Amino acid sequence: MIGSLPLILALSLPLPLLQGGLADRVGAAPDGEVRFRYATRPGVCGNGRSIISLECDDGYCGRRPGSFNGHDEDGGGCPCEAGPARVALQLRGGKVTRLRAYVGGEWRDRGGANVTDLGTVSSVVATRYLLDLAAGGAGAVGGAAVFAAVLADSVTVWPDLLRLARNTAVPNETRRSAVFWLGQAAGDAATRGLTDLVDDTSVAVEVKESAVFALSQRPRDEGVPALIRIARTHRNPELRRKAIFWLGQSEDPRALALFEELLAKP
């Protein structure tokens, strides 16, 4: 289980100042690879290749390493570096067709490929660009952009993730990614947003299912009551079944009481 993310204060700068420069620089680059880097929040580390961990402990990946770039996953406990985040965009015809995020390490020589390196940008500028890209990009690019934004230092992302999850114009793959990482965000506000998503009649069933899963990843005192309410009262039987399934994984006494209640009904 991926644990909860710390809630970090956002820097209040005008959006045009934050986003416009980086978006314009990316858009002006020729076809090929566009690179930039930014600071990562505490606890994030990586091996510069396939592994990014959200719980670095003394330079080791800890218990939550994972492969978020489509590479083969390395073994747990790998040595890794605490940043920076490095983002590589594949640009074609002015459009981003692929995005990969790395933490730590250095850029590799692409052997003559067309590469534009934009250097280091602030984490706030990077996050605003990535979240805007997620809102307007294809599903695979959008989901990867959401994850890259989650890595950034000194930014609160969950309000933007809620907006992405609710936006029916955004591809479902991106919305599911937003819901998953929203489920990792700290605080009661994130949990309230997830339950609102489950109840929202305009939200696709697949996104609601992701919200139910995300609730299962929340601390018990937040997630279990929400799942119990869904299991008891939601109109969609498939969502009720999924809530009951995740409650069964929780080993929480409140879940057992619900099961007893449901099974005792005639």
C-alpha positions as CSV (number, residue, x, y, z in Angstrom):
1,M,0.0,0.0,0.0
2,I,1.2,3.4,-0.9
3,G,1.1,5.7,2.2
4,S,-0.3,9.2,2.5
5,L,1.5,12.2,1.1
6,P,2.5,15.1,3.4
7,L,0.4,18.3,2.9
8,I,2.7,21.1,1.8
9,L,2.1,24.8,1.6
10,A,1.7,26.2,-1.9
11,L,3.5,29.3,-3.1
12,S,1.0,32.0,-4.1
13,L,2.2,33.4,-7.4
14,P,0.0,34.5,-10.4
15,L,-0.7,31.5,-12.7
16,P,0.5,33.3,-15.9
17,L,3.8,34.0,-14.3
18,L,4.1,30.4,-13.0
19,Q,3.1,28.5,-16.1
20,G,3.5,30.7,-19.2
21,G,7.2,30.8,-19.4
22,L,7.8,27.0,-19.2
23,A,4.9,26.2,-21.5
24,D,6.2,28.7,-24.0
25,R,9.7,27.3,-23.8
26,V,8.5,23.8,-24.3
27,G,6.2,24.8,-27.2
28,A,9.1,26.6,-28.9
29,A,11.4,23.6,-28.8
30,P,12.0,21.6,-32.0
31,D,10.7,18.0,-32.3
32,G,12.7,15.6,-30.1
33,E,13.3,15.4,-26.4
34,V,12.7,18.3,-24.0
35,R,14.1,18.1,-20.5
36,F,13.8,20.0,-17.2
37,R,14.4,19.3,-13.6
38,Y,13.0,20.6,-10.3
39,A,13.2,19.9,-6.5
40,T,11.4,17.0,-5.0
41,R,9.5,16.9,-1.7
42,P,11.1,15.3,1.4
43,G,11.1,11.5,1.4
44,V,11.2,11.1,-2.4
45,C,14.2,9.3,-3.8
46,G,15.1,7.4,-7.0
47,N,17.9,5.5,-8.7
48,G,17.9,7.8,-11.7
49,R,16.3,5.1,-13.9
50,S,13.3,2.9,-13.2
51,I,12.7,3.3,-9.5
52,I,11.1,6.1,-7.6
53,S,10.3,5.7,-3.9
54,L,8.1,7.9,-1.8
55,E,9.6,6.8,1.5
56,C,13.4,7.3,1.3
57,D,15.2,6.3,4.4
58,D,18.9,7.2,4.7
59,G,19.4,7.0,1.0
60,Y,17.5,3.7,0.5
61,C,14.2,3.2,-1.3
62,G,12.6,1.8,1.8
63,R,9.3,-0.2,1.7
64,R,7.6,1.6,-1.2
65,P,9.7,1.4,-4.3
66,G,7.8,1.2,-7.5
67,S,8.1,1.4,-11.3
68,F,6.2,4.4,-12.5
69,N,7.7,4.8,-16.0
70,G,6.8,1.5,-17.6
71,H,10.3,0.0,-16.9
72,D,11.0,-3.2,-15.2
73,E,10.9,-2.8,-11.5
74,D,14.2,-3.2,-9.6
75,G,14.4,-5.0,-6.3
76,G,13.4,-3.3,-3.0
77,G,16.0,-1.6,-0.8
78,C,17.9,-0.2,-3.8
79,P,20.2,2.8,-3.0
80,C,18.8,6.0,-4.4
81,E,19.2,9.7,-4.4
82,A,16.9,12.4,-2.9
83,G,16.2,14.3,-6.1
84,P,16.0,16.2,-8.2
85,A,13.1,15.1,-10.3
86,R,13.9,15.0,-14.0
87,V,11.2,15.1,-16.6
88,A,11.8,14.1,-20.3
89,L,9.1,15.1,-22.7
90,Q,8.9,13.7,-26.2
91,L,7.7,16.5,-28.5
92,R,6.3,16.0,-32.0
93,G,4.6,18.8,-34.0
94,G,4.5,21.0,-30.9
95,K,2.6,18.3,-28.9
96,V,3.9,16.3,-26.0
97,T,3.5,12.6,-27.0
98,R,5.3,11.0,-24.1
99,L,6.5,11.9,-20.6
100,R,8.9,10.1,-18.3
101,A,9.8,11.2,-14.8
102,Y,13.0,10.2,-13.0
103,V,14.5,11.0,-9.6
104,G,18.2,11.3,-9.0
105,G,20.9,10.4,-11.5
106,E,22.0,12.3,-14.6
107,W,20.8,12.6,-18.1
108,R,22.2,10.1,-20.5
109,D,23.8,10.9,-23.8
110,R,21.1,10.3,-26.5
111,G,23.7,9.8,-29.2
112,G,22.9,12.6,-31.6
113,A,19.2,12.7,-30.9
114,N,17.6,16.2,-30.8
115,V,17.6,17.2,-27.2
116,T,16.5,20.6,-25.7
117,D,17.6,20.9,-22.0
118,L,15.7,23.7,-20.2
119,G,17.7,23.2,-17.0
120,T,16.3,23.6,-13.5
121,V,12.9,25.3,-13.0
122,S,11.2,26.0,-9.7
123,S,8.9,23.2,-8.3
124,V,5.9,25.5,-8.4
125,V,6.5,26.4,-12.1
126,A,7.0,22.7,-12.9
127,T,3.9,21.6,-11.1
128,R,1.7,24.2,-12.7
129,Y,3.0,23.2,-16.2
130,L,2.5,19.4,-15.4
131,L,-1.0,19.8,-14.1
132,D,-2.0,21.9,-17.1
133,L,-0.4,19.3,-19.4
134,A,-2.4,16.6,-17.5
135,A,-5.6,18.5,-18.1
136,G,-5.0,18.9,-21.8
137,G,-2.9,15.8,-22.8
138,A,-3.7,12.3,-23.9
139,G,-4.4,9.7,-21.2
140,A,-0.9,8.2,-21.0
141,V,0.8,11.6,-21.0
142,G,-1.8,13.0,-18.5
143,G,-1.4,10.2,-16.0
144,A,2.4,10.5,-16.2
145,A,2.2,14.3,-15.7
146,V,0.0,13.8,-12.6
147,F,2.6,11.5,-11.1
148,A,5.4,13.9,-11.9
149,A,3.5,16.8,-10.3
150,V,3.1,14.7,-7.1
151,L,6.9,14.5,-6.6
152,A,7.4,18.3,-6.5
153,D,8.5,20.2,-3.4
154,S,6.5,23.0,-1.7
155,V,3.3,22.5,-3.6
156,T,-0.2,21.4,-2.6
157,V,-1.6,19.4,-5.5
158,W,-4.8,17.9,-4.2
159,P,-7.2,20.7,-5.1
160,D,-6.0,20.4,-8.7
161,L,-6.3,16.7,-8.6
162,L,-9.9,17.0,-7.5
163,R,-10.6,19.4,-10.4
164,L,-9.0,16.9,-12.8
165,A,-11.0,14.0,-11.4
166,R,-14.2,15.9,-11.9
167,N,-13.5,17.2,-15.4
168,T,-15.4,15.0,-17.9
169,A,-13.3,16.4,-20.7
170,V,-10.2,14.8,-19.3
171,P,-9.4,11.3,-20.4
172,N,-10.4,8.6,-17.9
173,E,-6.8,7.3,-17.6
174,T,-5.7,10.8,-16.4
175,R,-8.7,11.1,-14.1
176,R,-8.0,7.7,-12.5
177,S,-4.4,8.7,-11.9
178,A,-5.6,11.9,-10.2
179,V,-8.0,9.9,-8.0
180,F,-5.3,7.5,-7.0
181,W,-2.8,10.2,-6.0
182,L,-5.6,12.2,-4.4
183,G,-6.2,9.2,-2.2
184,Q,-2.6,9.5,-1.0
185,A,-2.9,13.2,-0.1
186,A,-3.1,14.0,3.6
187,G,-6.0,15.4,5.4
188,D,-9.8,15.1,5.8
189,A,-10.4,17.4,2.9
190,A,-9.0,14.8,0.4
191,T,-11.2,12.1,1.8
192,R,-14.3,14.3,1.6
193,G,-13.4,15.0,-2.0
194,L,-13.2,11.3,-2.8
195,T,-16.6,10.5,-1.3
196,D,-18.0,13.4,-3.3
197,L,-16.6,11.8,-6.4
198,V,-18.3,8.5,-5.6
199,D,-21.6,10.3,-5.1
200,D,-21.3,12.5,-8.2
201,T,-23.7,11.3,-10.9
202,S,-21.7,13.0,-13.7
203,V,-18.5,11.0,-12.9
204,A,-17.8,7.8,-14.9
205,V,-18.1,4.5,-13.0
206,E,-14.4,3.7,-13.7
207,V,-13.4,6.9,-12.0
208,K,-15.7,6.1,-9.0
209,E,-14.2,2.7,-8.7
210,S,-10.7,4.4,-8.5
211,A,-12.1,6.7,-5.8
212,V,-13.3,3.7,-3.8
213,F,-9.9,2.1,-4.1
214,A,-8.2,5.4,-3.0
215,L,-10.5,5.5,0.0
216,S,-9.2,2.0,1.0
217,Q,-5.7,3.5,1.0
218,R,-6.5,6.2,3.5
219,P,-5.9,5.9,7.2
220,R,-8.6,3.7,8.8
221,D,-10.3,6.5,10.7
222,E,-10.9,8.3,7.4
223,G,-11.3,5.5,4.9
224,V,-13.3,2.9,6.7
225,P,-16.3,5.0,7.7
226,A,-16.5,6.3,4.1
227,L,-16.4,2.8,2.7
228,I,-19.0,1.6,5.1
229,R,-21.3,4.3,4.0
230,I,-20.8,3.4,0.4
231,A,-21.4,-0.3,1.1
232,R,-24.6,0.5,3.0
233,T,-26.2,3.1,0.9
234,H,-24.8,3.6,-2.6
235,R,-27.2,2.9,-5.5
236,N,-24.7,1.2,-7.7
237,P,-24.3,-2.5,-6.6
238,E,-20.9,-2.8,-8.2
239,L,-19.5,0.0,-6.1
240,R,-21.1,-1.5,-3.0
241,R,-19.4,-4.8,-3.7
242,K,-16.0,-3.0,-4.3
243,A,-16.4,-1.1,-1.0
244,I,-17.1,-4.4,0.8
245,F,-14.1,-6.0,-0.8
246,W,-11.8,-3.3,0.4
247,L,-13.3,-3.3,3.8
248,G,-12.5,-7.0,3.9
249,Q,-8.9,-6.2,3.4
250,S,-8.9,-3.7,6.2
251,E,-9.2,-6.1,9.2
252,D,-11.1,-3.3,10.9
253,P,-13.7,-4.4,13.6
254,R,-16.2,-1.9,12.1
255,A,-16.0,-3.8,8.8
256,L,-16.7,-7.1,10.6
257,A,-19.7,-5.5,12.3
258,L,-21.0,-4.4,8.9
259,F,-20.5,-7.9,7.4
260,E,-22.4,-9.4,10.3
261,E,-25.2,-6.8,9.8
262,L,-25.5,-7.5,6.1
263,L,-25.3,-11.3,6.5
264,A,-28.0,-11.3,9.2
265,K,-30.5,-9.6,6.9
266,P,-33.2,-12.0,5.6
